[in-house]
């Protein structure tokens, strides 16, 4: 029975579109982290110590010395969530944005924009924290997780490619996608001085990448293409 269930999960993953596969991966990483935390709890490693251990391994740090010895975190952070609501809201946004993206730009590019957008968000986050004095005291301990920067890249790319496409919003009605993304972008900019500064900065980085990706694609140039050989490598695995 277990074998059959696992095979069904694998079949569901293989048959899914690109956005749904990314949802599978984010969900699997979330479950994996929770299993690790349970295992740590069984060995009397609880609370902050357990979470800190997981965050050190998965989250991208702003402290350059830590980043040098944990370069994989530039990728793992964009698939990592520790809070259930954080995961659910991001997966809903990923499904919505991924379906629109696939419709107009193709499924193949969902992966590359997700990864490149996440990288752009991480780079801007690290750069800003090491540049501006206001973040000086928190650089050694600041870390980021979540798919939000990648999702913002996907949404911004679609909104730039087909800016006048209308989507239906609850309690509002039809609204052009570009206004939704512009609103989210402005909220992120205005929220930098509030809580979760690093998260908002990474969102901005993802959105900027998605914007320039779509502009270049309109000119016939795909700036995300460098990631495809890596993507094919992991697909074979």
C-alpha positions in Angstrom: 0.0 0.0 0.0 2.8 2.4 0.9 4.7 1.6 -2.2 1.5 2.2 -4.3 0.9 5.5 -2.6 4.5 6.7 -3.2 4.3 5.7 -6.8 1.1 7.7 -7.1 2.8 10.7 -5.7 5.7 10.3 -8.2 3.2 9.9 -11.0 1.4 13.0 -9.9 4.6 14.9 -9.8 5.7 13.7 -13.3 2.4 14.5 -14.8 2.1 18.0 -13.2 2.8 21.3 -14.9 5.9 23.3 -13.9 4.1 25.5 -11.3 2.6 22.4 -9.6 6.0 20.7 -9.6 7.4 23.6 -7.7 4.5 23.4 -5.3 5.4 19.7 -4.7 9.0 20.6 -4.0 8.2 23.4 -1.6 5.7 21.1 0.2 8.3 18.2 0.4 11.0 20.5 1.8 8.5 21.8 4.4 7.7 18.2 5.5 11.4 17.3 5.5 12.2 20.2 7.8 9.4 19.3 10.2 10.6 15.7 10.3 14.1 16.9 11.1 12.7 19.1 13.9 10.9 16.1 15.4 14.1 14.1 15.2 16.0 16.8 17.0 13.3 17.0 19.6 13.7 13.3 20.3 17.3 13.9 21.0 16.4 16.7 23.4 17.4 19.5 21.0 14.4 21.7 21.2 13.0 25.2 20.5 15.5 27.8 19.4 18.5 25.5 19.1 16.7 23.2 16.7 15.3 26.0 14.5 18.6 27.7 14.4 20.3 24.5 13.2 17.8 24.2 10.4 18.0 27.8 9.5 21.8 27.7 9.4 21.6 24.9 6.8 18.7 26.2 4.6 18.4 30.0 5.0 20.6 32.4 3.0 22.7 34.6 5.4 23.7 38.2 4.8 27.0 37.6 6.7 29.5 37.1 3.8 31.7 34.8 5.9 28.8 32.4 6.5 27.6 32.7 2.9 31.1 31.6 1.6 30.9 28.3 3.5 27.2 27.8 2.7 26.8 28.8 -1.0 24.0 26.3 -1.5 21.7 28.5 0.7 21.3 30.9 -2.3 19.2 28.1 -3.8 17.8 26.3 -0.8 16.3 29.4 0.8 13.8 29.8 -2.0 12.3 26.4 -1.3 12.3 26.7 2.5 9.3 27.6 4.8 9.0 26.9 8.5 5.6 28.4 9.1 2.5 26.7 7.7 0.6 29.9 6.8 3.7 31.3 5.1 3.9 28.1 3.0 0.2 28.1 2.1 0.0 31.7 1.1 3.1 31.4 -1.0 1.9 28.2 -2.7 -1.5 29.8 -3.6 0.4 32.8 -5.1 2.8 30.4 -6.9 -0.1 28.4 -8.4 -1.9 31.5 -9.5 1.2 33.2 -11.0 2.5 30.0 -12.4 -0.6 29.3 -14.4 -0.7 32.8 -15.9 3.0 32.6 -16.7 2.7 29.2 -18.4 -0.2 30.5 -20.5 1.7 33.4 -22.0 5.4 32.5 -21.7 5.5 28.7 -21.5 6.1 26.2 -18.8 9.8 25.8 -19.5 10.5 29.3 -18.4 8.6 29.0 -15.1 11.6 27.1 -13.6 14.3 29.5 -14.8 12.4 32.6 -13.7 11.6 31.1 -10.3 15.3 30.2 -9.7 16.7 33.4 -11.2 14.2 35.5 -9.4 15.0 33.9 -6.2 18.7 34.5 -6.8 18.1 38.1 -7.7 16.1 38.5 -4.5 18.9 37.0 -2.4 21.6 39.0 -4.0 19.8 42.3 -3.5 19.0 41.3 0.1 22.7 40.5 0.9 23.9 43.6 -1.0 21.5 46.0 0.8 22.3 44.6 4.3 26.0 45.0 3.7 25.7 48.5 2.1 23.3 50.4 4.4 24.5 51.3 7.9 21.0 50.7 9.4 21.5 47.0 9.0 25.0 46.9 10.5 24.0 45.4 13.9 22.0 42.5 12.4 24.3 41.4 9.6 25.8 38.5 11.6 22.4 37.0 12.5 20.2 38.0 9.6 18.9 35.1 7.3 16.1 34.8 4.7 13.8 32.0 3.7 10.7 31.6 1.5 9.6 31.5 -2.1 8.3 35.1 -2.2 11.1 36.6 -4.3 10.7 33.9 -6.9 7.0 34.3 -7.0 7.3 38.1 -7.4 9.6 37.5 -10.3 7.0 35.3 -12.0 4.2 37.8 -11.3 6.2 40.7 -12.5 7.3 38.9 -15.6 3.7 38.1 -16.6 2.5 41.7 -15.7 5.2 43.1 -17.9 4.6 40.8 -20.8 0.8 41.1 -20.8 0.2 44.2 -18.6 -3.4 44.8 -19.6 -4.6 41.3 -18.9 -7.4 41.4 -16.4 -7.9 39.0 -13.5 -10.8 38.7 -11.2 -10.3 39.6 -7.5 -12.6 38.8 -4.7 -14.7 41.8 -3.5 -13.0 44.0 -6.1 -13.9 42.6 -9.5 -11.7 42.6 -12.7 -8.4 44.5 -12.4 -5.4 44.6 -14.7 -2.5 42.4 -13.6 0.0 45.3 -13.8 -1.9 47.2 -11.1 -1.8 44.3 -8.8 2.0 43.8 -9.2 2.7 47.5 -8.9 0.6 47.6 -5.7 2.6 44.7 -4.2 5.9 46.3 -5.3 5.0 49.7 -3.7 3.9 48.0 -0.5 7.3 46.2 -0.3 9.2 49.4 -0.9 7.2 51.3 1.8 7.5 48.4 4.2 11.3 48.1 4.2 11.6 50.3 7.3 9.0 48.2 9.1 9.3 44.5 10.1 10.9 41.9 7.9 13.1 44.4 6.0 15.1 41.6 4.4 12.0 39.8 3.1 10.7 43.0 1.4 14.1 43.8 -0.1 14.3 40.2 -1.6 10.7 40.6 -3.0 11.9 43.8 -4.8 14.9 42.0 -6.2 12.7 39.2 -7.6 10.3 41.7 -9.1 13.1 43.7 -10.8 14.4 40.5 -12.3 11.0 39.5 -13.6 10.5 42.9 -15.1 13.8 42.9 -17.0 13.3 39.3 -18.0 10.0 40.1 -19.7 11.4 43.3 -21.4 14.2 41.3 -22.9 12.0 38.5 -23.9 9.8 40.9 -25.9 13.0 41.8 -27.8 13.7 38.1 -28.5 16.3 37.6 -25.9 15.9 35.1 -23.1 18.2 36.1 -20.2 17.2 33.1 -18.1 18.7 30.5 -20.5 21.9 30.0 -18.5 20.0 27.9 -16.0 18.7 25.3 -18.5 21.7 23.0 -18.5 21.5 22.9 -14.7 17.8 22.3 -14.9 18.3 19.4 -17.3 20.9 17.9 -15.0 18.6 17.8 -12.0 15.7 16.5 -14.3 17.9 13.5 -15.2 18.5 12.8 -11.5 
